[in-house]
Amino acid sequence: IGCDRSKNLVDICEEKNFQAFVCDALSVPIRSGSCDACISIAVIHHFSTAERRLASIRELARLLRPGGTALIYVWAMEQEYKKQKSKYLKEKNGSKDKEVEINTGTAQRPLSDQMPDSSSQDSACSDRLLNDSKDEGHDAKPVADSRLPVHTNRTSFHSQDLLVPWHLKSGTKKRVESVGTVLFPGASKESKELSPVFHRYYHVFCEGELEAACRSLDCVRVLKSYYDQGNWCVVLEKL
């Protein structure tokens, strides 16, 4: 049984005679302990806080019967892992689907794992905000910059939290639907020809982050944790 936030994707499943329904990954309308196995592919990295990401894993575990297993895939920051580039980076100059450039993640070393002499756009931004607060001469607390960087497709990430552009071309509505991008309903022919760009939020996971979140739950145990073509992956078992 499949479920997705996108009604358009669920409609495609139903057209193919698959069982599927629309739902929220944080509140799945299925009885606890009723599933032998659950699969979550490219979902959890769309939640914008660590609390929500953990809640989605807990909800996945809730559905499992004791001894049941779950497989989770999320985008990885490390696209050049063990000196091997992921398919995502390799296809930079030869993508067959440039108007909807998805596939598997992008790259940058995790911010928490950078060498002391390295720098990042995020840390520079945080330092600048802190200095600005001090210069005001008030007791105002520094706040995080609400602006998210927009990723350049097929390149390395410069932040764990960012927006990934999804490019739509005129005349590709059906194919766009099939890969789950945001639709452009009711658009005129003229506006469709403008090739609209939609931005989706992503939190890309650094090495060990997904596994640590899973291990923080006492209702499951991690059977396997591995890297696969730009994704961090975990197999869980319900206790």
Secondary structure by P-SEA (a helix, b strand, c coil): ccccccaaaaaaaaaabbbbbbbbcccccccccccccccccccccccccaaaaaaaaaaaaaaccccbbbbbbbbbccccccccccccccccccccccccccccccccccccccccccccaaaaaaaaaaaaaaaaccccccccccbbbbbcccccccccbbbbbbbbcccaaaaaaaacccccccccccccccbbbbbbbbbccccaaaaaaaaaccccccccccccccbbbbbbbcc
